[in-house]
Amino acid sequence: MVRNHARKGDATRRRAATGENHRQAVEAVRDDAADELVMFADFPAPVLDGADPCPSCDGAGVSGECYEQPGDEGRPVLLVEEMCRTCRGCGRADHEECAPGIHAGDDEDDERFGYTDDQEDDEPSCYSCGGKHFNFMPGIGEDQQAEAARAELMERAHAQGMTEWDVMGAATFGELDQVLGAGAQALAEAADTTTYLRVPCGCAENLMRTVRRSELEVSA
């Protein structure tokens, strides 16, 4: 299911203005937006090469949720997909055979593009995206479980007189269990709400299509 986060805000504003309950506001916003034109990029699913698919996304590499990126004046908004937080885009359950740069958040170096300075014949068709037709953009996702984990982690930290900066530093070096007790490092990992969006590159024009919002399975 594709979740349109912008519709949440529209529904909230409608409730405040009209006094409607949540369901009424959501249905009204959905009806109003059904005929709105949006842009969407049809990217192929990741190539698994026989690897087991990621259990979270079933090999799709994306979570199934979308965010809106406003378009230029006169152009429809662009629906941008969120990458799977488990596999980070590769679609695989195991990552031993994953190439460098295939995951959201990987270092952007020459290996990401699959060539080195002495392999000119293997240079990518697009230097902006490395030939993938999209780039990863970090963002902050919505996750109630992550918020609960963060609250518990910071409660432990405050009891020890630690600041959030101290916690971040210890988490980076994997030392939270030593300073905040067993399970603290796992809490820090669970509290990370960083997400990545798959933003089409300019070279992906041929993959873009304009559709009515009602043609996509969208829920507010």
C-alpha positions as CSV (number, residue, x, y, z in Angstrom):
1,M,0.0,0.0,0.0
2,V,1.2,3.4,-0.9
3,R,0.8,5.9,2.0
4,N,0.5,9.6,1.0
5,H,1.9,11.5,4.0
6,A,0.8,14.8,2.7
7,R,-2.9,13.7,2.9
8,K,-2.4,13.3,6.7
9,G,-1.7,17.0,7.0
10,D,-4.6,17.9,4.7
11,A,-7.0,15.8,6.8
12,T,-5.7,17.3,10.1
13,R,-6.3,20.9,8.7
14,R,-9.7,19.9,7.5
15,R,-10.7,18.5,10.9
16,A,-9.7,21.8,12.5
17,A,-11.6,23.9,10.0
18,T,-14.8,21.8,9.8
19,G,-15.0,19.9,13.1
20,E,-15.3,16.6,11.2
21,N,-14.1,13.4,12.8
22,H,-10.9,11.7,11.6
23,R,-12.6,9.3,9.2
24,Q,-14.8,11.9,7.7
25,A,-11.9,14.2,7.1
26,V,-9.7,11.5,5.6
27,E,-12.5,10.3,3.2
28,A,-13.2,13.9,2.1
29,V,-9.5,14.6,1.5
30,R,-9.2,11.4,-0.4
31,D,-12.2,12.2,-2.6
32,D,-10.9,15.7,-3.3
33,A,-7.5,14.3,-4.4
34,A,-8.7,11.3,-6.4
35,D,-8.6,13.1,-9.7
36,E,-5.4,15.1,-9.0
37,L,-2.5,14.3,-11.4
38,V,0.7,13.0,-9.9
39,M,4.0,11.9,-11.3
40,F,5.5,8.5,-10.5
41,A,8.6,6.7,-11.7
42,D,8.4,3.0,-12.6
43,F,11.7,1.5,-11.5
44,P,12.4,-2.2,-12.0
45,A,12.6,-4.4,-8.9
46,P,16.1,-5.2,-7.6
47,V,18.0,-8.1,-9.3
48,L,18.4,-10.8,-6.6
49,D,20.5,-13.2,-8.6
50,G,19.1,-16.2,-6.7
51,A,19.4,-14.6,-3.3
52,D,16.6,-14.9,-0.8
53,P,14.3,-11.9,-0.8
54,C,14.3,-9.5,2.1
55,P,11.5,-10.6,4.5
56,S,10.3,-7.0,5.1
57,C,9.8,-5.9,1.4
58,D,9.7,-9.4,-0.3
59,G,12.5,-8.3,-2.6
60,A,11.0,-5.0,-3.8
61,G,13.6,-2.9,-2.1
62,V,11.0,-0.3,-1.1
63,S,8.7,0.0,1.9
64,G,5.5,0.7,-0.1
65,E,5.1,4.2,1.3
66,C,5.5,7.4,-0.6
67,Y,6.2,11.0,0.1
68,E,5.4,14.0,-2.0
69,Q,8.0,16.2,-3.7
70,P,6.4,19.4,-5.0
71,G,6.9,20.0,-8.7
72,D,7.7,23.2,-10.6
73,E,4.9,25.6,-11.2
74,G,2.4,23.9,-13.5
75,R,3.8,20.4,-13.0
76,P,2.2,17.6,-10.9
77,V,3.7,16.6,-7.6
78,L,6.2,13.8,-7.7
79,L,5.5,10.7,-5.5
80,V,8.8,9.5,-4.1
81,E,9.2,6.0,-2.7
82,E,10.7,5.2,0.7
83,M,13.4,2.5,0.7
84,C,13.0,-0.6,2.8
85,R,14.5,0.1,6.2
86,T,15.6,-3.6,6.5
87,C,17.5,-4.2,3.3
88,R,18.0,-0.5,2.4
89,G,17.1,-1.0,-1.2
90,C,18.9,-4.2,-2.4
91,G,15.9,-6.4,-1.8
92,R,18.0,-9.2,-0.4
93,A,17.9,-11.0,3.0
94,D,21.6,-11.6,3.0
95,H,24.2,-9.0,1.9
96,E,27.4,-10.9,1.5
97,E,27.2,-10.7,-2.3
98,C,25.9,-7.1,-2.5
99,A,28.0,-4.7,-4.5
100,P,29.3,-1.5,-2.9
101,G,26.9,1.4,-3.3
102,I,23.8,-0.7,-3.8
103,H,22.3,0.3,-0.4
104,A,20.8,3.6,0.6
105,G,23.4,5.2,2.9
106,D,26.4,3.5,1.3
107,D,29.5,5.6,0.7
108,E,29.4,7.5,-2.6
109,D,32.8,6.5,-4.1
110,D,34.1,5.1,-7.3
111,E,33.0,1.6,-6.3
112,R,29.4,2.8,-6.2
113,F,29.5,3.3,-9.9
114,G,31.3,0.0,-10.6
115,Y,34.5,1.4,-12.1
116,T,37.9,2.7,-11.2
117,D,40.0,5.4,-12.8
118,D,41.7,2.8,-15.1
119,Q,38.4,1.3,-16.2
120,E,37.1,4.0,-18.5
121,D,35.1,1.6,-20.6
122,D,32.9,0.8,-17.5
123,E,32.1,4.4,-16.7
124,P,28.4,5.0,-16.0
125,S,26.0,6.5,-18.5
126,C,25.1,9.2,-15.9
127,Y,27.6,10.6,-13.4
128,S,24.8,12.1,-11.3
129,C,23.3,8.7,-10.3
130,G,25.9,6.2,-11.5
131,G,23.5,4.8,-14.1
132,K,20.8,3.8,-11.5
133,H,18.4,6.5,-12.7
134,F,17.8,7.6,-9.1
135,N,19.6,8.9,-6.1
136,F,19.0,8.2,-2.4
137,M,17.9,11.2,-0.2
138,P,17.9,10.8,3.6
139,G,14.9,11.9,5.6
140,I,13.2,11.3,8.9
141,G,10.5,8.7,8.9
142,E,7.5,8.2,11.2
143,D,7.8,5.2,13.5
144,Q,6.0,4.9,16.9
145,Q,8.1,2.0,18.0
146,A,11.2,4.1,17.3
147,E,9.9,7.0,19.3
148,A,9.2,4.6,22.2
149,A,12.7,3.2,22.0
150,R,14.2,6.7,21.9
151,A,12.2,7.7,25.0
152,E,13.4,4.7,27.0
153,L,17.0,5.3,25.8
154,M,16.9,9.0,26.8
155,E,15.4,8.1,30.2
156,R,18.3,5.9,30.9
157,A,20.7,8.6,29.7
158,H,19.2,11.3,31.8
159,A,19.4,9.1,34.9
160,Q,23.2,8.9,34.2
161,G,23.6,12.6,33.5
162,M,24.3,12.0,29.8
163,T,23.2,14.4,27.1
164,E,21.8,13.4,23.8
165,W,25.1,14.3,22.2
166,D,26.9,11.9,24.6
167,V,24.4,9.2,23.7
168,M,25.0,9.7,20.0
169,G,28.8,9.6,20.4
170,A,28.6,6.4,22.5
171,A,26.2,4.8,20.0
172,T,28.5,5.5,17.1
173,F,31.3,3.5,18.7
174,G,28.9,0.8,19.9
175,E,29.6,1.6,23.6
176,L,26.1,2.3,24.9
177,D,25.8,-1.1,26.7
178,Q,28.9,-0.3,28.7
179,V,27.6,3.1,29.9
180,L,23.9,2.6,30.0
181,G,23.5,-1.1,30.6
182,A,22.6,-4.1,28.5
183,G,20.2,-3.4,25.7
184,A,21.0,0.3,25.3
185,Q,22.8,-0.2,22.0
186,A,19.9,-2.1,20.6
187,L,17.6,0.7,21.8
188,A,19.7,3.2,19.9
189,E,19.4,1.2,16.7
190,A,15.7,0.8,17.2
191,A,15.3,4.5,17.8
192,D,16.9,5.5,14.5
193,T,14.1,6.9,12.3
194,T,16.4,7.8,9.5
195,T,14.9,6.7,6.2
196,Y,15.9,7.1,2.6
197,L,13.8,8.1,-0.4
198,R,14.4,7.1,-4.0
199,V,14.4,10.3,-5.9
200,P,14.4,10.0,-9.8
201,C,17.4,11.4,-11.5
202,G,17.1,13.7,-14.5
203,C,18.1,10.9,-16.7
204,A,15.0,8.9,-15.7
205,E,12.6,10.9,-17.8
206,N,11.6,7.9,-19.8
207,L,10.6,6.0,-16.6
208,M,8.2,8.8,-15.5
209,R,4.5,8.6,-16.0
210,T,1.7,11.0,-15.0
211,V,-1.4,9.3,-13.6
212,R,-4.4,10.3,-11.6
213,R,-4.1,9.7,-7.9
214,S,-7.0,7.4,-8.0
215,E,-5.0,5.0,-10.2
216,L,-2.6,4.4,-7.4
217,E,-3.5,2.7,-4.2
218,V,-3.2,5.6,-1.8
219,S,-4.3,5.9,1.8
220,A,-4.1,9.0,4.0
